Amino acid sequence: VSLDYSGHHGIATSIGHAPVAAMADAPAGSRLAIAEALTNLVWAPIEQGLKGISLSANWMWPCRNEGEDARLYQAVQAASDFAIELGVNIPTGKDSLSMTQKYGDKKVYAPGTVIISTVGEVTDFRKIVIPVLKNDPATEIVYVDFSFDKLKLGGSSFAQILNKVGKEVPDVRDSEYFARAFTAIQQLVDEGIVLAGHDISAGGLITTLLEMCFANVEGGMEISLDKMKEEDIVKILFAENPGIVIQISDKHKDEVKKILEDAGVGYIKLG
């Protein structure tokens, strides 16, 4: 959103949530919700980076049912700790804590969920990166890891289509690493190096790559997954570990490599 008719400052906002993952691991669900919201926001150059971002937490939980109050406590604690570690604040939010529906003698619980909204001031909205792949053969597709965790299928869309939730869900293992990755991508966005970009969340890496192609009716990608440490192709394609995919020009690849490696951020050239 532009702030006025003549300047280039603006406001960016995004949302993130991970209700299925939270069913298996409530604290991880909170961290994944914040991570998704921030990997959605990273494409706009934010004034002061992470420090310039505020979050809103909308809690929806089936409280007063066995175990759910404790799970909510764990989820709120995890959201608080993760936000503090990242240096972002949560000044507002809301809650709906009676998310239980009765049908005769039967009770249906809504999955405990936090929906995270973000907002930050944009230094120049002309620099915002969109997810549409550019038609330029002299470019690279690069995967950047934000989670510092093994690829896991718990809580994923892939698990859902198999009528499962799973036990092991992805997580953000190192909040300092996540902050460094966010800051490094912000630098690339601000310098205009990123041609296109998309976060990895619902549907996993394969969905991210496909969605970058959908709005481009002429171009496509040549992708190789050989450099991924994980050998399980299903995990590579469908795990929803926080991360992003960027398209960069060949002429900037050394600069991108230096910025990411100086920040200690893991990345892989996909194609």
Kinemage of the C-alpha trace (Angstrom):
@kinemage 1
@onewidth
@group {chain A} dominant
@subgroup {mainchain}
@vectorlist {calphas} color= white
{ca val a 1} P 0.000 0.000 0.000
{ca ser a 2} L 1.305 3.457 -0.882
{ca leu a 3} L 1.304 6.048 1.906
{ca asp a 4} L 0.562 8.993 -0.403
{ca tyr a 5} L 0.146 10.038 -4.026
{ca ser a 6} L 3.632 11.398 -4.678
{ca gly a 7} L 6.164 9.499 -2.518
{ca his a 8} L 7.389 5.925 -2.665
{ca his a 9} L 7.021 4.949 0.980
{ca gly a 10} L 4.348 2.416 1.796
{ca ile a 11} L 3.048 -0.272 4.129
{ca ala a 12} L 3.277 -4.041 3.629
{ca thr a 13} L 1.269 -6.685 5.433
{ca ser a 14} L 1.065 -10.481 5.316
{ca ile a 15} L -0.359 -13.441 7.221
{ca gly a 16} L 0.793 -16.903 8.269
{ca his a 17} L -0.761 -19.914 9.992
{ca ala a 18} L -0.045 -23.619 10.528
{ca pro a 19} L -3.135 -25.264 12.074
{ca val a 20} L -2.374 -28.847 11.001
{ca ala a 21} L 1.195 -28.709 12.288
{ca ala a 22} L -0.103 -27.224 15.553
{ca met a 23} L -2.311 -30.300 16.044
{ca ala a 24} L 0.858 -32.407 16.289
{ca asp a 25} L 3.105 -29.853 17.997
{ca ala a 26} L 1.518 -26.679 19.389
{ca pro a 27} L 4.771 -24.743 20.044
{ca ala a 28} L 6.123 -25.563 16.564
{ca gly a 29} L 2.787 -24.445 15.078
{ca ser a 30} L 3.293 -20.989 16.591
{ca arg a 31} L 6.826 -20.685 15.252
{ca leu a 32} L 5.741 -21.884 11.810
{ca ala a 33} L 2.897 -19.325 11.728
{ca ile a 34} L 5.307 -16.486 12.508
{ca ala a 35} L 7.858 -17.863 10.037
{ca glu a 36} L 5.291 -18.080 7.230
{ca ala a 37} L 4.090 -14.539 7.870
{ca leu a 38} L 7.667 -13.229 7.748
{ca thr a 39} L 8.731 -15.210 4.647
{ca asn a 40} L 5.636 -13.701 2.984
{ca leu a 41} L 6.715 -10.192 4.042
{ca val a 42} L 10.427 -10.479 3.193
{ca trp a 43} L 9.771 -9.444 -0.440
{ca ala a 44} L 9.117 -5.825 0.556
{ca pro a 45} L 12.064 -3.668 1.725
{ca ile a 46} L 11.082 -2.922 5.328
{ca glu a 47} L 12.323 0.150 7.186
{ca gln a 48} L 14.754 -1.142 9.864
{ca gly a 49} L 14.243 -4.747 8.729
{ca leu a 50} L 12.981 -7.101 11.435
{ca lys a 51} L 13.001 -4.322 14.038
{ca gly a 52} L 10.496 -2.379 11.921
{ca ile a 53} L 7.906 -5.190 11.912
{ca ser a 54} L 4.951 -5.605 14.275
{ca leu a 55} L 2.825 -8.746 14.592
{ca ser a 56} L -0.794 -9.343 15.504
{ca ala a 57} L -1.734 -12.730 16.977
{ca asn a 58} L -5.272 -14.059 16.467
{ca trp a 59} L -5.712 -17.119 18.714
{ca met a 60} L -8.499 -19.597 17.973
{ca trp a 61} L -8.581 -22.541 20.372
{ca pro a 62} L -11.078 -25.127 21.713
{ca cys a 63} L -10.396 -24.333 25.365
{ca arg a 64} L -11.981 -26.070 28.374
{ca asn a 65} L -11.484 -29.445 26.699
{ca glu a 66} L -9.013 -31.982 28.044
{ca gly a 67} L -5.421 -30.981 27.314
{ca glu a 68} L -6.286 -27.961 25.198
{ca asp a 69} L -5.652 -25.258 27.818
{ca ala a 70} L -2.144 -26.659 28.351
{ca arg a 71} L -1.528 -26.787 24.587
{ca leu a 72} L -2.648 -23.153 24.259
{ca tyr a 73} L -0.292 -22.129 27.071
{ca gln a 74} L 2.597 -23.856 25.277
{ca ala a 75} L 1.668 -22.241 21.959
{ca val a 76} L 1.469 -18.727 23.416
{ca gln a 77} L 4.769 -19.203 25.259
{ca ala a 78} L 6.443 -20.356 22.030
{ca ala a 79} L 5.076 -17.403 20.043
{ca ser a 80} L 6.270 -14.980 22.721
{ca asp a 81} L 9.749 -16.493 22.982
{ca phe a 82} L 10.237 -16.674 19.202
{ca ala a 83} L 9.090 -13.074 18.638
{ca ile a 84} L 11.399 -11.802 21.403
{ca glu a 85} L 14.340 -13.765 19.962
{ca leu a 86} L 13.681 -12.306 16.493
{ca gly a 87} L 13.290 -8.774 17.865
{ca val a 88} L 9.724 -8.240 16.602
{ca asn a 89} L 6.868 -7.112 18.820
{ca ile a 90} L 3.277 -8.349 19.199
{ca pro a 91} L 1.372 -5.259 20.413
{ca thr a 92} L -2.078 -6.509 19.518
{ca gly a 93} L -4.266 -9.490 18.687
{ca lys a 94} L -7.515 -11.187 19.633
{ca asp a 95} L -8.753 -14.548 20.776
{ca ser a 96} L -11.682 -16.907 20.251
{ca leu a 97} L -11.309 -19.588 22.896
{ca ser a 98} L -14.579 -21.507 22.627
{ca met a 99} L -13.938 -23.163 19.274
{ca thr a 100} L -16.057 -26.256 19.993
{ca gln a 101} L -19.226 -27.251 18.152
{ca lys a 102} L -21.774 -29.707 19.514
{ca tyr a 103} L -23.922 -31.967 17.344
{ca gly a 104} L -26.201 -33.864 19.743
{ca asp a 105} L -23.840 -35.866 21.945
{ca lys a 106} L -20.908 -35.348 19.591
{ca lys a 107} L -18.260 -32.641 20.051
{ca val a 108} L -16.151 -31.288 17.188
{ca tyr a 109} L -13.031 -29.299 18.087
{ca ala a 110} L -11.539 -26.723 15.757
{ca pro a 111} L -7.778 -27.205 15.531
{ca gly a 112} L -5.892 -24.859 17.855
{ca thr a 113} L -4.603 -22.122 15.568
{ca val a 114} L -2.794 -18.802 15.733
{ca ile a 115} L -3.062 -16.580 12.676
{ca ile a 116} L -0.161 -14.134 12.591
{ca ser a 117} L -0.552 -10.833 10.748
{ca thr a 118} L 2.460 -8.625 10.043
{ca val a 119} L 2.836 -4.945 9.217
{ca gly a 120} L 5.880 -2.863 8.397
{ca glu a 121} L 6.796 0.412 6.714
{ca val a 122} L 8.150 -0.044 3.182
{ca thr a 123} L 11.087 2.167 2.195
{ca asp a 124} L 10.281 2.053 -1.537
{ca phe a 125} L 7.333 0.074 -2.896
{ca arg a 126} L 8.902 0.086 -6.397
{ca lys a 127} L 11.424 -2.476 -5.111
{ca ile a 128} L 8.826 -5.051 -4.027
{ca val a 129} L 9.478 -8.528 -5.477
{ca ile a 130} L 6.581 -10.525 -6.931
{ca pro a 131} L 6.506 -14.332 -7.449
{ca val a 132} L 6.151 -14.334 -11.246
{ca leu a 133} L 9.120 -15.976 -12.991
{ca lys a 134} L 10.924 -13.673 -15.460
{ca asn a 135} L 11.494 -14.876 -19.022
{ca asp a 136} L 15.284 -14.727 -18.985
{ca pro a 137} L 17.427 -17.804 -19.647
{ca ala a 138} L 20.483 -16.157 -18.048
{ca thr a 139} L 19.076 -16.620 -14.545
{ca glu a 140} L 19.309 -19.095 -11.670
{ca ile a 141} L 16.648 -20.530 -9.362
{ca val a 142} L 17.964 -20.684 -5.789
{ca tyr a 143} L 16.505 -22.339 -2.683
{ca val a 144} L 17.235 -20.572 0.613
{ca asp a 145} L 16.653 -22.432 3.887
{ca phe a 146} L 15.093 -20.536 6.805
{ca ser a 147} L 14.350 -23.462 9.130
{ca phe a 148} L 17.755 -25.024 9.921
{ca asp a 149} L 15.824 -28.291 10.433
{ca lys a 150} L 15.523 -31.647 8.671
{ca leu a 151} L 12.778 -31.892 6.058
{ca lys a 152} L 9.636 -33.309 7.699
{ca leu a 153} L 6.160 -34.130 6.394
{ca gly a 154} L 4.148 -33.781 9.619
{ca gly a 155} L 1.432 -31.135 9.395
{ca ser a 156} L 1.823 -30.835 5.626
{ca ser a 157} L -0.730 -30.687 2.829
{ca phe a 158} L 0.783 -33.961 1.607
{ca ala a 159} L -0.030 -35.609 4.938
{ca gln a 160} L -3.548 -34.163 4.802
{ca ile a 161} L -4.374 -35.752 1.436
{ca leu a 162} L -3.422 -39.103 3.016
{ca asn a 163} L -5.818 -38.393 5.922
{ca lys a 164} L -2.884 -38.032 8.299
{ca val a 165} L -1.410 -35.328 10.510
{ca gly a 166} L 1.935 -36.908 11.331
{ca lys a 167} L 4.053 -36.694 14.468
{ca glu a 168} L 7.219 -34.887 13.346
{ca val a 169} L 6.599 -31.383 12.028
{ca pro a 170} L 9.186 -28.942 10.650
{ca asp a 171} L 10.323 -26.146 12.907
{ca val a 172} L 12.616 -23.136 13.099
{ca arg a 173} L 15.526 -24.608 15.032
{ca asp a 174} L 17.578 -21.420 15.369
{ca ser a 175} L 15.887 -18.028 15.657
{ca glu a 176} L 19.212 -16.189 15.226
{ca tyr a 177} L 19.785 -18.075 11.961
{ca phe a 178} L 16.238 -17.205 10.807
{ca ala a 179} L 16.890 -13.518 11.542
{ca arg a 180} L 20.154 -13.596 9.568
{ca ala a 181} L 18.425 -15.247 6.607
{ca phe a 182} L 15.634 -12.647 6.691
{ca thr a 183} L 18.136 -9.775 6.829
{ca ala a 184} L 20.220 -11.198 3.966
{ca ile a 185} L 17.180 -11.537 1.686
{ca gln a 186} L 16.080 -8.019 2.656
{ca gln a 187} L 19.480 -6.766 1.474
{ca leu a 188} L 19.076 -8.571 -1.869
{ca val a 189} L 15.557 -7.147 -2.288
{ca asp a 190} L 16.659 -3.614 -1.410
{ca glu a 191} L 19.511 -3.796 -3.925
{ca gly a 192} L 17.133 -4.991 -6.661
{ca ile a 193} L 18.976 -8.286 -7.178
{ca val a 194} L 15.964 -10.611 -6.736
{ca leu a 195} L 13.982 -10.922 -9.985
{ca ala a 196} L 11.210 -13.107 -8.527
{ca gly a 197} L 10.615 -14.868 -5.241
{ca his a 198} L 8.152 -17.051 -3.371
{ca asp a 199} L 7.974 -18.495 0.141
{ca ile a 200} L 7.736 -22.223 0.839
{ca ser a 201} L 4.714 -23.118 2.949
{ca ala a 202} L 1.488 -24.963 2.080
{ca gly a 203} L 2.244 -27.658 -0.493
{ca gly a 204} L 6.020 -27.532 -0.100
{ca leu a 205} L 8.785 -26.807 -2.621
{ca ile a 206} L 6.965 -28.299 -5.619
{ca thr a 207} L 4.003 -25.971 -5.077
{ca thr a 208} L 6.301 -22.955 -4.747
{ca leu a 209} L 8.051 -23.758 -8.044
{ca leu a 210} L 4.753 -24.371 -9.845
{ca glu a 211} L 3.165 -21.182 -8.533
{ca met a 212} L 6.126 -19.129 -9.776
{ca cys a 213} L 5.378 -20.520 -13.254
{ca phe a 214} L 1.545 -20.272 -13.262
{ca ala a 215} L 1.321 -16.534 -14.008
{ca asn a 216} L 4.086 -16.743 -16.628
{ca val a 217} L 2.525 -18.043 -19.837
{ca glu a 218} L 5.788 -18.235 -21.823
{ca gly a 219} L 8.672 -19.275 -19.576
{ca gly a 220} L 9.471 -22.250 -17.394
{ca met a 221} L 12.149 -23.811 -15.200
{ca glu a 222} L 14.754 -26.519 -15.605
{ca ile a 223} L 15.164 -27.915 -12.099
{ca ser a 224} L 17.608 -30.429 -10.591
{ca leu a 225} L 17.250 -31.615 -6.989
{ca asp a 226} L 20.592 -33.478 -6.884
{ca lys a 227} L 22.229 -31.035 -4.464
{ca met a 228} L 19.596 -31.422 -1.736
{ca lys a 229} L 20.967 -33.294 1.287
{ca glu a 230} L 17.698 -35.178 1.773
{ca glu a 231} L 17.405 -38.286 -0.426
{ca asp a 232} L 13.662 -38.877 -0.001
{ca ile a 233} L 12.106 -37.195 -3.052
{ca val a 234} L 8.706 -36.965 -1.332
{ca lys a 235} L 10.205 -35.002 1.557
{ca ile a 236} L 12.135 -32.750 -0.845
{ca leu a 237} L 9.015 -31.897 -2.831
{ca phe a 238} L 6.340 -31.742 -0.124
{ca ala a 239} L 7.975 -30.826 3.218
{ca glu a 240} L 6.814 -27.397 4.380
{ca asn a 241} L 9.977 -26.301 6.210
{ca pro a 242} L 10.190 -22.495 6.192
{ca gly a 243} L 12.267 -21.269 3.274
{ca ile a 244} L 12.089 -19.355 0.022
{ca val a 245} L 12.919 -19.695 -3.668
{ca ile a 246} L 14.462 -16.765 -5.545
{ca gln a 247} L 15.283 -16.075 -9.179
{ca ile a 248} L 18.520 -14.155 -9.716
{ca ser a 249} L 20.473 -12.999 -12.759
{ca asp a 250} L 23.660 -14.862 -13.678
{ca lys a 251} L 25.578 -11.584 -13.466
{ca his a 252} L 24.628 -11.250 -9.767
{ca lys a 253} L 25.233 -14.848 -8.658
{ca asp a 254} L 28.663 -14.144 -7.118
{ca glu a 255} L 27.239 -11.185 -5.198
{ca val a 256} L 24.306 -13.293 -3.954
{ca lys a 257} L 26.691 -16.084 -2.946
{ca lys a 258} L 28.825 -13.646 -0.943
{ca ile a 259} L 25.872 -12.029 0.866
{ca leu a 260} L 24.323 -15.391 1.812
{ca glu a 261} L 27.620 -16.995 2.833
{ca asp a 262} L 28.697 -13.951 4.858
{ca ala a 263} L 25.399 -14.292 6.763
{ca gly a 264} L 25.962 -18.035 7.212
{ca val a 265} L 22.738 -18.871 5.370
{ca gly a 266} L 22.207 -22.227 3.651
{ca tyr a 267} L 21.249 -22.164 -0.029
{ca ile a 268} L 21.210 -24.480 -3.039
{ca lys a 269} L 21.090 -23.756 -6.752
{ca leu a 270} L 18.066 -25.639 -8.100
{ca gly a 271} L 18.299 -24.815 -11.802
